[in-house]
Amino acid sequence: MALAPLGYEQTALMDRADLIIINTCTVRAKAEQKAFSLLGRLARMKHNKRRLIIGVGGCVAQQEGEKILERMPSIDLVFGTRAIDRLPRLVQQIEARRCRIVDVEMDDAPHIPEFLVGPQTEHQVSKFVTIMRGCDNYCAYCVVPFVRGRETSREPQSIIREIRMLVENGVKEVTLLGQNVNSYGKKQSLCSFPELLARINEIAGLLRIRFTTSHPKDLSSDLIMAFKDFDKLCPHIHLPVQSGSNRILKHMNRKYTVAQYLDKVAKLRDTCTGIAITSDMIVGFPGETEADFAKTLEFIKTVEFDGLFAFQYSDRPRAPSVKLPHKIAEPLKRERLQTLLDLQERFTKRKNKALVGSTQWILTDGLSKKQVSGRPDAANQALQWTGRTPSNKIVNFYLDGHPATNQSLAGQMIGVRIDKAFSHSLFGKAISAEPSAGGLKGVENYAA
């Protein structure tokens, strides 16, 4: 929305765009490779559309700077993680002078620019809200402190104001973003993260609150209690662990032990029965032995995560782990990754199957990618909708016996009986709607 005053508006078709901004990530090598692959395709597009402006932002832009212009002659603008608020002025300069610009200036200013909240996409239900940026943890494998800067938190009044504006525009759920939300406000003597959650929980019209990401070392007792005390806070936490070996955790500079992590998991489950816990895991970190990897597999068996994002270690420029010896061969990393994923899938399937027969309250995002058919007349097909449980599991569902309608369920809280469980989603049938959600009336009539 920052570019709207310049006359720009969003388009769903890239070939119609006059300005294309690519937001990049350098945390994983694969994400960086995908970004440059896309930029290569855009270069061919610009060959046929000379006035097209192509910009690169995010962590890769911050890390590579002018090297991107040298590597990609079609790029007009490279702007870093601290230059987002300067983007309109940079675009204006390019429009006027048809020049190429690099702006990757880093500063330690504590101020985070206000986020402009404009008209939402029709039926937009969920939005991300950045509450802080940067990181002070300096994990050995991570470049975030170098490309996003030191940790800085937004003023709580600014965050509350943004969320209220989003709710006024129809948003029902927000996800609070930060590299380590658990340490929100500490450096600047602002309110704590649990105190911020308490204030957000009071916002009228907001139905659900989520947040990511949490660092285990900073997971406080107050934050654990928040899952019990705040009715809008969803019972799900993403708590990256990265390894089940204390030796590897120490080399990673994670600042906690396996025992400390397990203690916090136990407290979370004691405080909030049924809380979903997901995590991140890195395999093949330099020096990881077979014994270390075996400890990681045993750790997964002990915790039984609801879901796991697992990655092969890759050297990232400027990350301290680049200098570590005893790098793991690529074939062995791939083998370990597959072994870990196969193990985790057993627990994910088991937890999903345990929900079959239960009724889950789903905040509906909109129509699912696939629609239930089975009737020859397309006009009478039952529409298939999609949303998430409070514990963040995807559910596709339909209104049994109800023909297709133009009335959208997006933003409605729907009670769904779970009939089937898959590896990454659930499937069911709507049986009721929550009256207070102000949604579709009489959904109960559609139930079998």
VENHU-V455679 format. One record per pair of residues at least 6 apart in sequence whose ideal C-beta (glycine too) atoms are under 8 Angstrom apart, sorted by the first residue. I is the first residue (numbers start at 0). GAP is how many residues later the second one is. D is the distance in whole Angstrom. If there is no record, write none. Layout:
I/GAP/D
I/GAP/D
This chain:
0/115/4
0/116/7
0/117/4
1/82/8
1/83/8
1/85/6
1/86/5
1/114/6
2/16/7
2/84/7
2/85/6
2/88/7
3/112/8
3/114/6
4/83/7
5/82/6
5/85/6
5/86/7
5/89/8
7/10/7
7/11/6
10/6/6
13/6/7
13/31/8
14/30/7
16/35/7
17/33/7
17/34/6
17/35/7
18/33/8
18/34/5
18/36/7
18/72/7
19/22/6
19/32/7
19/33/7
19/34/5
19/35/7
20/34/5
20/35/8
20/36/6
20/66/8
21/13/6
21/16/6
21/17/6
21/20/8
21/32/7
21/33/7
21/34/5
21/35/7
21/36/8
22/34/5
22/35/5
23/7/7
23/8/7
23/11/4
23/32/6
23/33/7
23/34/4
23/35/6
23/36/4
23/37/6
24/6/4
24/7/7
24/10/8
24/33/6
24/34/5
24/35/7
25/6/5
25/32/8
25/33/4
25/34/5
25/36/8
25/37/5
25/117/6
25/121/6
25/290/6
25/291/8
26/32/7
26/115/7
26/116/7
26/117/7
26/289/7
27/283/6
27/286/7
28/285/4
28/286/8
28/287/7
29/284/8
31/28/5
34/21/8
34/25/6
35/35/8
35/36/8
38/15/7
38/17/7
38/33/5
38/35/7
38/36/7
39/32/8
41/12/5
41/32/7
42/11/8
42/29/7
42/30/8
42/31/4
44/7/7
45/6/5
45/8/6
45/28/5
46/27/8
52/23/5
52/24/7
52/38/7
52/41/6
52/42/7
53/20/6
53/21/5
53/22/6
53/23/7
54/20/7
54/21/6
54/22/4
54/23/7
54/24/7
54/32/8
54/35/8
54/36/8
55/12/6
55/16/8
55/19/6
55/21/7
55/22/5
55/23/8
56/21/8
56/22/5
56/23/7
56/24/8
56/26/8
56/27/7
56/30/8
57/23/7
58/22/6
58/84/7
58/85/7
58/88/4
58/89/7
59/8/8
60/7/7
60/17/5
60/18/6
60/19/6
60/20/8
60/43/7
61/18/4
61/19/5
61/20/8
61/42/5
61/44/8
61/85/4
61/86/7
62/80/7
62/83/8
62/84/5
62/254/6
62/255/7
63/7/8
63/14/8
64/13/6
64/15/8
64/37/6
64/39/5
65/12/7
65/36/5
67/7/6
67/10/5
67/34/8
68/6/6
68/9/6
68/31/6
68/33/6
74/25/7
75/18/5
75/23/8
75/24/6
75/25/7
76/13/6
76/14/7
76/17/6
76/23/7
76/24/5
76/25/8
76/26/8
77/23/7
77/24/5
77/25/7
77/26/7
78/7/7
78/8/6
78/11/6
78/22/8
78/23/8
78/24/5
78/25/7
79/23/6
79/24/4
79/25/7
79/26/7
79/67/8
80/52/7
80/66/6
80/67/5
80/68/7
81/23/7
81/24/6
81/25/6
81/67/6
82/7/7
82/20/5
82/21/7
82/22/7
83/29/7
84/28/4
85/17/6
89/11/6
89/13/6
92/6/7
92/8/6
93/6/8
93/7/6
105/43/6
106/42/8
107/41/7
107/42/6
108/43/8
109/42/5
109/78/6
110/41/8
111/18/8
111/20/8
111/21/6
111/40/6
111/41/8
111/42/5
111/46/8
113/44/6
113/48/8
114/14/8
114/15/7
114/47/6
116/45/6
116/48/4
116/49/6
116/52/7
118/50/7
119/7/8
119/46/7
119/49/4
119/50/6
119/51/6
122/47/8
122/243/6
122/285/5
122/287/3
122/288/6
123/45/8
123/46/7
123/47/6
124/45/8
124/46/7
124/47/5
124/48/6
124/238/6
124/239/7
124/240/5
124/241/7
124/285/6
124/286/5
125/45/7
125/46/7
125/47/4
125/48/7
125/49/7
125/237/8
125/239/7
126/39/5
126/44/5
126/46/8
126/47/6
126/48/7
127/46/7
127/47/5
127/49/5
128/30/7
128/33/6
128/34/6
128/37/7
128/45/5
128/46/7
128/47/6
128/48/7
129/24/7
129/47/5
129/48/7
130/22/7
130/23/5
130/28/5
130/45/5
130/46/7
130/47/5
130/50/7
130/53/6
130/65/7
131/19/6
131/20/6
131/21/4
131/22/6
131/46/4
131/47/7
131/48/8
131/49/7
131/52/6
132/15/6
132/16/7
132/18/8
132/19/6
132/45/7
132/46/7
133/10/7
133/11/7
133/14/5
133/15/4
133/16/5
133/17/5
133/18/5
133/45/7
134/7/8
134/9/5
134/10/5
134/13/7
134/15/8
134/16/6
134/44/4
134/45/6
135/9/7
135/14/6
135/15/4
135/44/8
135/47/8
135/51/8
136/8/7
136/42/8
136/43/6
136/78/6
136/116/8
136/118/8
137/7/5
137/115/6
137/182/7
138/103/8
138/113/6
138/114/5
138/115/6
139/111/6
139/112/5
139/113/5
139/179/7
139/180/5
139/181/4
139/184/7
140/111/6
140/141/7
140/144/7
140/172/7
140/175/7
140/178/6
140/180/5
141/174/8
141/177/6
142/173/5
142/174/7
142/175/5
142/176/5
143/35/6
145/172/5
145/173/8
146/171/8
147/31/7
150/28/7
150/29/7
150/32/7
150/36/6
151/35/8
151/36/8
152/25/8
152/31/5
152/32/5
152/33/8
152/34/7
152/35/6
152/37/6
154/35/7
155/29/7
155/34/6
155/35/5
155/39/8
155/40/5
155/43/7
158/17/8
158/37/7
158/41/8
159/39/6
159/40/7
159/43/7
162/11/6
162/37/6
162/40/6
162/43/7
163/39/6
165/8/7
166/36/6
166/37/8
166/38/4
166/39/5
167/37/8
169/241/7
170/35/8
171/33/8
171/34/7
171/35/5
171/36/7
171/191/6
171/239/5
172/33/7
172/34/6
172/35/4
172/36/7
172/37/7
172/190/6
173/26/7
173/32/7
173/34/8
173/35/6
173/36/7
174/35/4
174/36/6
174/37/7
175/20/8
175/24/8
175/33/7
175/34/7
175/35/4
175/36/8
176/34/8
176/35/7
177/6/6
177/33/8
177/35/7
178/34/7
179/33/7
179/34/7
179/35/4
179/38/6
180/12/6
180/30/5
180/31/7
180/32/7
180/33/6
181/11/6
181/32/5
181/33/6
181/36/4
181/37/6
181/38/7
181/41/6
182/10/8
182/32/7
182/35/5
183/6/7
183/8/7
183/9/4
183/12/6
184/6/5
184/7/6
184/8/7
184/10/8
184/11/7
185/6/8
190/8/8
191/28/8
191/30/7
192/30/6
193/26/7
193/28/4
193/29/5
193/31/7
193/32/5
196/12/7
196/14/8
196/26/8
196/29/5
196/33/6
196/36/6
197/28/8
197/31/8
197/32/7
199/6/7
199/9/6
199/32/8
200/8/7
200/29/4
200/30/7
200/31/5
200/32/7
205/26/6
206/25/7
206/156/6
206/206/7
206/230/7
207/24/6
207/26/5
207/155/6
207/182/7
208/21/7
208/23/5
208/24/5
208/25/7
209/23/8
209/24/5
209/26/7
209/182/7
211/26/5
212/25/6
212/27/6
213/9/8
213/23/6
213/24/7
213/25/5
213/26/8
214/25/8
215/23/6
215/24/7
215/25/7
215/38/8
215/40/5
215/44/7
215/45/5
215/48/6
216/37/7
216/38/5
216/39/5
216/43/8
218/20/7
218/45/5
220/46/7
223/40/7
223/43/5
223/44/6
223/47/5
223/48/8
224/46/6
225/7/6
226/6/6
226/8/6
226/10/8
226/41/7
226/44/6
226/45/4
226/48/6
227/43/5
227/44/6
233/156/5
233/157/7
233/158/7
234/37/5
234/39/6
234/40/4
234/41/6
234/155/5
234/156/5
235/39/7
235/40/4
235/41/8
235/42/7
235/70/8
235/154/7
235/155/5
235/156/4
236/31/7
236/38/7
236/39/8
236/40/6
236/41/8
237/40/5
237/41/7
237/42/8
238/22/8
238/25/8
238/26/8
238/38/6
238/39/7
238/40/6
239/39/6
239/40/4
240/20/6
240/38/5
240/39/7
240/40/7
240/58/7
241/6/8
241/7/7
241/10/6
241/12/6
241/38/6
241/39/6
241/40/5
242/6/5
242/9/7
242/11/8
242/38/7
242/39/7
242/42/7
242/45/8
242/49/7
242/53/6
243/14/6
243/51/5
243/52/4
243/53/7
243/54/7
243/55/3
243/56/7
244/13/8
244/43/7
244/46/8
244/47/4
244/48/8
244/50/4
244/51/6
245/11/5
245/12/6
246/45/6
247/37/5
247/39/7
247/40/6
247/44/5
247/48/8
248/7/7
248/8/7
248/9/7
250/34/7
250/35/7
250/36/6
250/70/8
250/73/7
251/30/8
251/33/7
251/69/8
252/67/8
257/37/8
257/41/6
261/40/7
261/41/7
264/12/6
264/38/6
267/7/5
267/9/7
268/6/6
268/8/8
273/117/7
274/116/7
275/30/4
275/31/8
275/75/8
275/115/4
275/116/6
275/117/7
276/26/7
276/28/6
276/29/6
277/27/6
277/28/5
277/29/4
277/30/7
277/31/7
277/114/8
278/24/8
278/26/5
278/28/8
278/29/6
278/30/7
279/28/7
279/29/5
279/30/7
279/31/7
280/15/7
280/19/8
280/27/6
280/28/7
280/29/4
280/30/7
280/59/6
281/28/8
281/29/6
281/30/8
281/31/5
282/10/7
282/13/7
282/27/6
282/28/7
282/29/6
282/30/7
282/50/6
282/53/4
282/54/5
282/57/6
283/28/5
283/29/4
283/44/4
283/48/7
283/49/3
283/52/6
283/53/7
284/28/5
284/36/7
284/43/8
285/27/7
285/35/6
285/38/4
285/39/7
285/40/5
285/41/5
285/42/7
286/37/7
286/38/7
286/39/4
287/25/8
287/40/6
292/43/6
295/44/7
296/42/7
296/43/7
296/46/6
299/8/7
299/40/7
299/43/6
299/44/6
299/47/7
300/42/7
303/43/5
303/46/8
303/47/8
304/39/7
304/42/6
304/43/8
305/41/8
305/42/7
305/45/5
305/85/7
305/87/8
306/37/8
306/41/6
307/32/8
307/33/8
307/36/4
307/40/8
309/27/6
309/30/5
309/31/6
309/34/7
310/26/8
311/18/8
311/21/4
311/22/7
311/25/5
312/8/8
312/15/7
312/20/7
314/6/7
314/7/5
314/12/8
315/6/7
344/78/6
347/75/6
347/76/8
348/72/7
348/74/6
351/41/7
351/69/4
351/70/7
351/71/7
351/73/8
351/74/6
352/68/4
354/34/8
354/38/7
354/63/5
354/66/6
354/71/6
355/62/5
355/63/7
355/64/7
355/65/5
356/60/7
356/61/7
357/59/8
357/60/6
358/56/5
358/57/7
358/58/5
358/59/8
358/72/6
358/73/8
359/29/5
359/30/8
359/33/8
359/35/6
359/55/7
359/56/5
359/58/6
359/66/8
359/68/7
360/28/7
360/29/7
360/52/6
360/53/7
360/54/6
360/55/8
360/73/7
361/25/4
361/26/7
361/27/6
361/33/5
361/35/7
361/51/7
361/52/5
361/53/8
361/54/5
362/24/5
362/25/6
362/48/8
362/49/8
362/50/6
363/21/5
363/22/7
363/23/4
363/45/4
363/46/6
363/47/7
363/48/5
363/49/8
363/50/6
364/20/8
364/21/6
364/22/5
364/23/7
364/45/6
365/19/7
365/20/7
365/42/7
365/43/8
365/44/4
366/16/6
366/17/7
366/18/6
366/19/7
367/16/5
367/17/6
367/18/4
367/28/5
368/17/8
369/14/6
369/26/7
370/10/6
370/11/8
370/12/6
370/13/5
371/9/7
371/10/5
371/11/7
371/12/5
371/26/5
372/8/5
373/7/8
373/8/8
374/6/6
374/7/8
377/26/8
378/24/7
378/25/6
379/23/5
379/24/7
380/22/7
380/23/5
381/16/5
381/17/6
381/18/7
381/19/8
381/20/6
381/21/7
381/22/7
382/15/7
382/16/7
382/21/5
382/22/7
383/12/6
383/13/7
383/14/5
384/11/7
384/12/6
384/13/7
384/14/8
384/24/5
384/29/8
384/45/8
385/8/7
385/9/7
385/10/5
385/11/8
386/7/8
386/8/6
386/10/8
386/27/7
387/6/6
387/7/7
388/6/6
388/37/8
392/32/7
392/33/6
393/30/7
393/31/4
393/32/7
394/21/6
394/23/7
394/30/7
394/31/5
394/32/7
394/33/6
395/29/6
395/30/7
395/31/5
395/32/8
396/17/7
396/19/5
396/30/7
396/31/5
396/32/6
396/33/6
397/31/6
397/32/7
398/30/8
398/31/5
398/44/7
398/47/4
399/29/5
399/30/7
399/46/6
399/47/6
399/48/5
400/45/6
400/47/7
401/44/4
406/33/7
408/30/7
408/31/6
410/28/7
411/21/6
411/25/6
411/27/3
411/28/6
412/20/7
412/21/4
412/23/8
412/24/4
412/26/6
413/16/5
413/18/7
413/19/6
413/20/8
413/25/7
413/26/8
413/29/7
414/15/7
414/16/5
414/17/4
414/18/7
414/19/7
414/28/8
415/12/4
415/13/7
415/14/5
415/15/7
416/11/5
416/12/5
416/13/8
416/14/5
417/8/5
417/9/7
417/10/4
418/8/6
418/9/5
418/10/6
419/6/7
419/7/4
419/8/7
420/6/8
428/18/7
428/19/7
429/13/6
429/16/6
429/17/7
430/12/8
430/13/7
430/16/4
431/11/6
431/12/5
431/15/7
432/6/5
432/7/6
432/8/7
432/9/8
432/10/4
432/11/7
